[in-house]
Amino acid sequence: MIRILLAEDDDSMREYLARALERTGYGVKAVNSGMSALVELERDSFDLLLTDIVMPELDGIELAQRAGTMHPSMRVMFITGFAAVTLQNGAMPPEAKVLSKPFHLRDLVMEVDRMFEMGSAADL
């Protein structure tokens, strides 16, 4: 089972995304901050870091940079309402995907499926 670490500080968005990904067959560990995500990355490994960019304490870009050092083969996808600003920032991991809010759950699952060459987005 593909394991996803979801870092999202908005409670309702985090729960919504986690449920949708779990329904389509992904294993999801959801945390409410970048710092909490780092703790999880020290304990365990994941196939995908799915993170909001704008979070208190530790933003998603810095989280992704640290995660890449800890787990170089882990993939990264950003979810954000600030995509235009993000795309101008040269600090993003080169292989990272960016999904701009608002988005449909089908779009999120389709992008995750593409990253792992699977096909569950039609279920949403």
Summary of the structure (lengths in Angstrom):
residues: 124
radius of gyration: 13.1
end to end distance: 18.9
largest distance: 36.2
contacts: 393
relative contact order: 0.18
helix: 44%
strand: 20%
